Amino acid sequence: MARSFEDLVAEADSVSVDGWDFSWLDGRAVEQRPSWGYARGMAARLAGVSAALDVQTGGGEVLAEAEVLPAVMVATESWAPNVTRAAARLGPRGVQVVAAGDELPCADGVFDLVVSRHPVRTRWDEIARVLRPGGAYYSQHVGPASVAELYEYFLGPQPEARDRRRPEQARAAAEAAGLRVVDLRAESLYTEFRDVGAVVYFLRKVIWMVPDFGVARYLPRLRALHERIERDGPFTATTTRYLIEAVKAG
């Protein structure tokens, strides 16, 4: 028996959205993954260096997937609940978790590798500063107009948002900071939301998608979306990702 709109929304609006673990969406939303396998590539690189930094680690979920960590491993995170979660998850493995925003609280030239999965903002000057000569930045970024169908469903057309986060913009910014881009790949994928509760949870967690999101504020649009999913099947949005690897001159 299909669950009611009220039940789906109430559940999704009350569950915790701390951390960067999306397992609550299992069976309710599906995200196609890029072919390059960021976590595998990250783990392979971490295993070959002596000092590394994970920027915007969230709750440490992705970094924790690496079986081997370097002797010096630091992770930064700006949101206090995630700092606590990351410290609990990564601390026992010797990772130093630091509360920090865009400016990295690290000395110049101390890391062989900087990694980051889905950074909200990339301070290329800071990344170049903390890397040793010959060190590398390896990251998977969210691309332009990612999940635009979803946020534009609530906000209407967002042409400026569709023009941000382009891979070539990242290349230019990295090169301006003194890094040489050695790999840049982009893919257009999809995310599928199978019930309105999945949408509510996602927008509560990824707060920059619809910055003023709240169930009460968008109740009519949510109800209409529920009816659409019940009638037509899952709501599908285009997801864009790009992989970038850049090296500091030796």
Beta strands, then each sheet from edge to edge (+ up, - down):
strand 1: 29-31
strand 2: 51-54
strand 3: 72-77
strand 4: 96-99
strand 5: 111-117
strand 6: 131-142
strand 7: 179-193
strand 8: 235-248
sheet 1: 1+ 7- 8+ 6- 5- 2- 3- 4-
end
